[in-house]
Amino acid sequence: ISEPAGTAYEAFMRREHANRVMMLDPNIRPSFIPDRAKHLARIEAMMAMADIVKLSDEDLAWFGQTASPEDFAGSWLARGPGLIILTHGSKGATGYTRAGKVSVTQPAADVVDTVGAGDSFNAGVLASLCEQGLLTRSGIASLSGEHLRTALDMAARAAAVTVSRAGANPPWRRELG
């Protein structure tokens, strides 16, 4: 997170995380990070304030974790978030809550452009949780496996549509069924 935006985002989360649902996707881009230690400290502080954290395989690798994905997710669930989502590109995604985990496969897609796939995935999670009446701190903290599967499924379908088109061109809700 380049300055001055990084400081502003972190300050916003510090000010608002107790009052509203926060989702964080660190979207790590190593070539844009001049100070890894400083960036890692900021991201970890922000992850602890988030209700939902979504990380890609690439993000997870940047953290340098040697723990299994389950142990990594469990460690972070103990620090604050109610939902940790790990995405695996064309291999799908897994969501972890304190009650367990749910995995979904990624729908087949003819990949044209991957720009916007992660953002579409995130929007799918948030839209589904909203539609299910669960986009609240208590709703996220008490997600059932069925509700989580519904959210991850919508997210995966949204990302599949996005990668099938040129540009960051997310789907309309009607395209997701």
C-alpha positions in Angstrom: 0.0 0.0 0.0 1.8 3.0 -1.3 2.0 6.2 0.9 0.1 8.2 1.7 -2.7 5.7 1.1 -1.3 3.0 3.3 -1.3 5.2 6.4 -4.8 6.4 5.5 -6.2 2.9 5.1 -4.7 1.7 8.3 -6.0 4.8 10.2 -9.5 4.2 8.7 -9.5 0.6 9.9 -8.3 1.6 13.3 -11.1 4.2 13.6 -13.9 2.1 12.0 -13.3 -1.6 12.6 -15.4 -1.8 15.7 -18.3 -0.2 14.0 -18.6 -1.9 10.6 -17.7 -5.0 8.7 -14.2 -4.9 7.2 -12.8 -7.1 4.5 -9.2 -7.1 3.7 -7.5 -8.5 0.6 -3.8 -7.7 0.9 -3.2 -8.3 -2.8 0.5 -8.5 -2.3 2.6 -7.1 -5.2 6.2 -7.6 -4.1 7.6 -5.2 -6.7 5.7 -2.3 -5.1 6.9 -3.0 -1.6 10.0 -1.1 -0.7 10.2 -2.1 2.9 9.0 -5.7 3.5 9.1 -5.6 7.3 7.1 -2.4 7.5 4.6 -3.6 5.0 4.2 -7.0 6.8 3.6 -5.2 10.1 1.0 -3.0 8.6 -0.8 -5.9 6.8 -0.8 -8.0 9.9 -2.2 -5.2 12.0 -4.9 -4.6 9.4 -5.7 -8.4 9.2 -6.3 -8.5 12.9 -8.9 -5.7 12.5 -10.7 -7.3 9.6 -13.8 -9.5 9.8 -13.0 -11.2 6.5 -9.5 -11.7 5.1 -9.0 -13.1 1.6 -5.5 -14.2 0.5 -4.4 -15.8 -2.7 -1.7 -18.5 -2.9 0.7 -15.9 -4.0 -0.1 -13.7 -1.0 0.3 -16.6 1.4 3.7 -17.4 -0.1 4.8 -13.8 0.4 4.1 -14.2 4.1 6.7 -16.9 4.2 4.6 -19.2 6.3 5.8 -22.7 6.7 2.5 -23.7 8.5 -0.2 -25.6 6.7 -3.0 -23.5 5.3 -5.2 -24.8 8.0 -2.8 -23.8 10.7 -2.2 -20.4 9.1 -6.0 -19.8 9.0 -6.5 -21.1 12.5 -3.8 -18.8 13.8 -5.5 -15.7 12.2 -9.0 -16.7 13.3 -7.7 -16.6 16.9 -6.5 -13.0 16.3 -9.8 -11.5 15.3 -11.2 -12.2 11.8 -14.3 -14.4 11.6 -13.6 -15.7 8.1 -10.3 -16.4 6.4 -10.5 -17.3 2.7 -7.6 -18.8 0.7 -8.0 -18.7 -3.0 -6.1 -21.2 -5.3 -6.7 -19.7 -8.8 -8.3 -22.3 -11.1 -8.3 -24.9 -8.2 -11.0 -23.0 -6.2 -11.0 -21.6 -2.7 -11.3 -22.6 0.9 -13.0 -20.6 3.6 -12.1 -21.1 7.3 -14.2 -20.2 10.3 -13.9 -21.2 13.9 -16.5 -23.9 13.2 -14.7 -25.5 10.3 -13.8 -25.1 6.6 -15.5 -25.2 3.3 -13.9 -25.7 -0.1 -15.3 -24.9 -3.5 -14.0 -25.7 -7.0 -13.6 -23.0 -9.6 -16.0 -23.2 -12.5 -14.3 -23.9 -15.8 -13.6 -20.7 -17.8 -11.8 -19.8 -21.0 -9.3 -17.4 -19.5 -8.9 -14.2 -21.5 -7.7 -11.8 -18.8 -7.1 -12.3 -15.0 -7.2 -8.6 -14.1 -10.1 -8.1 -11.7 -10.6 -11.7 -10.8 -9.7 -11.2 -7.1 -11.9 -8.1 -6.8 -14.8 -10.0 -8.5 -14.3 -12.9 -6.1 -14.4 -10.5 -3.1 -17.5 -8.8 -4.4 -19.2 -12.2 -4.8 -18.5 -13.0 -1.2 -19.8 -9.7 0.1 -22.9 -9.8 -2.2 -23.8 -13.3 -1.2 -23.4 -12.6 2.5 -25.5 -9.5 2.1 -28.2 -11.4 0.2 -28.2 -14.0 3.0 -28.6 -11.3 5.6 -25.1 -12.2 7.1 -23.0 -9.2 6.2 -22.7 -8.3 9.9 -20.0 -8.9 12.4 -22.2 -11.5 14.2 -23.3 -13.1 11.0 -19.7 -13.6 9.8 -18.6 -14.9 13.2 -21.4 -17.5 13.1 -21.4 -18.6 9.5 -22.7 -22.1 8.9 -21.0 -24.3 6.4 -24.0 -24.0 4.0 -23.9 -20.2 4.2 -20.2 -20.1 3.6 -20.5 -22.5 0.7 -23.1 -20.3 -0.9 -20.9 -17.2 -0.6 -17.8 -19.0 -1.9 -19.7 -20.4 -4.8 -21.0 -17.0 -5.9 -17.5 -15.6 -5.5 -16.0 -18.3 -7.7 -18.7 -17.9 -10.4 -18.1 -14.1 -10.4 -14.4 -14.6 -10.8 -14.9 -17.1 -13.6 -17.1 -14.6 -15.6 -14.5 -11.9 -15.1 -11.5 -13.9 -16.3 -13.5 -15.0 -19.4 -13.6 -11.3 -20.7 -11.0 -8.8 -21.6 -10.3 -6.1 -19.0 -11.5 -5.9 -15.4 -15.1 -6.5 -16.5 -17.1 -8.1 -13.7 -20.4 -9.8 -14.1 -23.8 -8.3 -13.5 -25.8 -10.1 -10.8 -28.2 -11.5 -13.4 -25.3 -13.3 -15.0 -24.6 -15.4 -11.9 -28.0 -17.1 -11.7 
